[in-house]
């Protein structure tokens, strides 16, 4: 089982869109995929039309008293399941902190899922917190959407430094450019220059597109409701790049 | 991650264009149904010529999987996956041609060297309707699947499945409950293809599918049995001619032997028209098909031996046997495509036609089948017991060969009774018969095989084909066969003792007994010799 996390310290960069669309692409190619919505805002759950409610809430999840399999729901797509968000996840930091070996807790909770899933995709809340650290311990790779702007790049540098400080040697960082508008000179310049210092960047930019925004209206992965669009093709290519890198 | 509950609507279903919508409306409750998604495809079921997969309760489902590929799924009776693989076309005809993996291993274990041929081709059509809640989330799905036999379009079956999604089981249970309460549909565990298989039974089975009663007239039942044996011969003919699998010839020969046994042992119950010609014709057919079968057996034994040990000698012998087989096969094909074969088959087919042959002309033909056949089997049984008891360690081998021939006759006549007796009653009887037959068979087969090896040795030792390794291998093999023949001879006493025991005789007598209420006084037919009175024909 491969554990991937869609993560950025910054919000509004396309984390959930990436988690949902990449998971759908992987599932459509026969992988057994589970999306875990760790963000109390529950955007991924919303996209999959699943109520953001988990029996026992964050406490039940973190303590491991409930069978994790019982918290998982089918989506409308073959091979693709979801563990929905719960509003109590806003306190997940505190709940984790109350546990022993809190950073390793998430990895331990996910372990029993290996027999049922090939890929677990964690959709993370934007922040650097104990939840993030638990995600870094659990994940094999972080898929990091970056808007080609200075501030966004700055947060990525912070993330790289954090990885080094925490000695997370096994954790792969897979940045890619999201919400790219090629009409903007700055976007073009950053996309061109960034790989010089960051050879690990995935060379598949996701365009800024109204069809991505329509995911909230359609409440479905855009690779499902608009599979022939440029954005959907970009997500499919991005999945190929992620799959190859992990 | 899904659970399925399947239902079988009253067939044929749907009978009209609105049936599916009616079912959805009856079952959906507050959920809303999506427009139906239709899909179609083809599927072929493969099996060995003797239906090994069907007998194991499995199905090998093969469907196109993309350009130049085919997906093979081995499933159990409930449609659960046992093993699967995607294969490039042309797909292999035998399990040992499959790529390594679970599918290859499972099929090799079960099918050995038998061909995997298409036994049934079906078209399928699925109508998939998603049922959604107020949020637009799919809660469960209704899927109607119809499968139609390509060769016989009237053979069709439909099931409707309620597919539960993970964590939404209650919705599916509620929908399924409505199908039961509102439409009265019964649960059905199997897939529609299983219903079709039951109707089609894959390929022509080796035994007739009719179910006669013990008291049915012997002539009529035998006509059915023999018609079926003739069907088997004709059905296996293309396989024998193509020589894709040795099983075809084996099964054809079994049908020939069964026919010969009926002709020789139950003659008084058969129609007289064409009987003498059939006796002669099937005797000839047994002879002309023998050499090719002998070589098949030799090649199978050789393949098994090569699995245990390998060497240049066995390889040279195999090459020689394959050359011989090719030559023999050519001759067999010429014979089976020749006028005499067609004449024998057509003549016997005419005799089996009730408009031509009178199958109720004699008292024996009109007497109850179980009585007539049971009496004949009882007589053969007594004779086998008598002959067997005379055999001592010093008795010449010919006596054992003769006993083997009688045992074969007894076996086939007893098997005819299998059509009217329950399987559980027949099984121990056949088992005991096979036990003694195996010992007698080994005794004779080894002798024949040693003689055959000697012939091959002579051929290989000729001036142009000298092969020392092959001769050494033949010598070693002959020694082993001879040793096994001696063992079989030593085992005979114990095997016969088991066959002749009081308990075993009681098993035989139970199936030889006439059916309750059988008109015993009418059973001695006019064709029976005067000494064969009802009393003598009565089982002991």
Interface residues (C-beta under 8 A of the other chain):
Chain A: X48 X49 X50 X51 X70 X72 X73 X74 X76 X81 X116 X219
Chain B: X1 X2 X130 X135 X136 X137 X138 X165 X166 X167 X168
